[in-house]
Amino acid sequence: MVTNRRDIVGLDASILMHPKVWEASGHLAGFSDPLVDCKKCKERFRADHLENLNKCQKCGGELTEVRKFNLMFKTFMGAVEDHTTTVYLRPETAQGIFVNFLNVQQASRLKPPFGIAQVGKSFRNEITPGNFTYRTREFEQMEMEFFVPPSEDTQWYEYWSGARLKWYSDYGIKKENLRLRDHGTEELAHYAKGCVDVEYLFPFGWSELEGIANRTDYDLKQHSQFSGKNLAYFDEETKQHYYPYVVEPAAGADRATLAFLVDAYHVEGEGKDERTVLRFHPALAPVTVAVLPLMKKDGLAELAQDIRQELKEDFATDYDQAGAIGRRYRRQDEAGTPFCITIDYESRDNGSVTLRFRDSMEQVRVNRSELAARLRQEIKTYKRVK
């Protein structure tokens, strides 16, 4: 988003902000889940996740009336704990972008259409966290607010919906496990003109990875009204002020990570030939290349360490000299390492090494001097072996 595009800049906004920010955004009044409690077993459930609102799905007991529960974590700033010092941990990163809109726009000298993006922690007091890291109370978000002239909102909404879906498949998720789901009228926020979710087929069913919303000009107008600071953009060409519309791709980094893990996980073969492998795209793999000396003796370990040192400048590397080479390959396969380099006696004699590919298990000889260039090319042209 930020490093590969000229029309998007990065931001790291604060986690604690003035309560007026959350009043303006509507989070104080409307950021809540509908909850019910079982009068018999005392279990608590989200009402919108239940098919029967009269009977407990766990013990059959009677349920209470539906009530709203605000999801924001509340704390106090300063030495005194009263209503005047109340602050909230941010439930999303987007509002930090909106209140900093003019600062970033003027400092970066960009004009709409342009975006502001950030990755950061958000906090929600979830009553029903679950499915491993899919729904948690503390999580990492990736959000981008793309500010556009009001007349261009539809085309940019369609553009980002397609671009964000493609991002997941570009980095290795199988296309049949991805889909776009449009929000129904009853699901849309009152300010939204449209919203679509990128969903992934997890083992527990289709679930959201990311939402792309056309938020219209609601946010900048709200923060202008509540702060008393005019956040309208001034167009030098037309000499007019206007509030840009906002198209927002908002993704869960933890959810995306879980989806990439699930989609990459494979158990192949049978018996002694069975192997567990994570077929990560090389750009996402925690370790890009592992350097493995065939033996620890005869100078092979020292040569392998030299080669690893050369590669560390450009690639995430690992080094392993313990155990049989086949077992070491299996360890790297299970960690998702796409390339292994084996240093043997021929390497010492003529400078060539064995390059092994995780997906196909194919092995080729490569000259040491050409190794970095070959790895870069393999990453650039990578396609998962079926």
C-alpha positions, 0 to 999 in steps of 0.5 A: 500500500505505502511503499509501492504506490505514489498516491498513498502515505503511511501514518502511525496515529496514537492509540489513546485519543480524546473521547470527543473523537469517539463521540464524533465517530459514533462509537460511544453511542453505537459501537456495541454488540447485542447480548443475551444471558442464559438465566439457568447456566449464566452463559452469555451469547451474541444475539445476532449469532443465535437462531433461537432467542428464547432458548439457550443453545447450551442448556435449554434455559430461558434467555434474557432480553437483548441488551447492547454492550459497548465494545470499547475498553475504557480507562482513565488518563491522569491521577484522578479517576472520574468522568472528566479523565475517561479515555478509550483504547481505540477500537479501530485505527481509522479515526486517527487517520481522519483527525490527522487528514489535513496535517498529512495532506498538507505535509505530503502535498498530495491532492485527492485521490490519495490515501493514508494507511497504517498498521496498528493495534486495535482493542475491542472488548469482545464477549465471544472471542474464538476460532484461535486468532480469528476473533480476539480482544487485542489485534492488528489492523491494516486500514487505508482511507482513500480520499477522492472527489465526490464524483469519483467515489463509485469508480474507486470503490469498484477499483479497491474491491477488486484490488484487495481481493486480488492481493490475497490471491497474488500472495498465494491463497487459492482463488476458490477459497476467496469471495466478495460478499456485498452487504445487504441494506440492513447491514450497511452503516447509516453513513455508508453508500456501499460495503463489500467483504473479502471472505475466506473459506476457513475450516469453520466456514466463510468468514471476513478477512477485510471490508471495503466501504464507501464511507461518503464524506461522513467522517470528515464532516463529523470531526469538523463539527465536533472539533470546530476545525474545518477539515474540508480540502481546498482545491487550488484549481477550482478555488473551492472547498469540499469534503472528500468521499472516503473509500476504506479497505480495512483488514485484520492482519491477524485474520489474514495471517491465519488465512495464509497459514490455513491455505498453505498447510499441506500434508503430502505422501504416506508412510515414510514419504509423508511430509508436512509443508507450508506452501507460503509465497516466498514474499510471506515466508518467515524464512526465505532461504535456509543454508545447510552444510552437508557435513560439519567438518572439512570446512563445509560449515565455515563455507556455509556460514560465509554464504549465509552472511552474503545472503543475509543482506537481502533475504531472511535466512536460517542456518541448520547443521544438525541431523541428516540432510533429509531431516533438515529439509523436512524441518524447513518444509514444515516451517514454510522455507521456500528455498534450501541451499546445500553446501557439499564437497563440490561447493568447496572445489568449484563454488557451486551449491545445490538449490532445493525448491520446497514445493517441487523438491527439485534440486539444481546446481547454481554457482555461488556468484549467481545465487542471490540473483537466481533467488530474486528471480525465483521469488519474482516469478513464483507460482505455487506447484499444484 
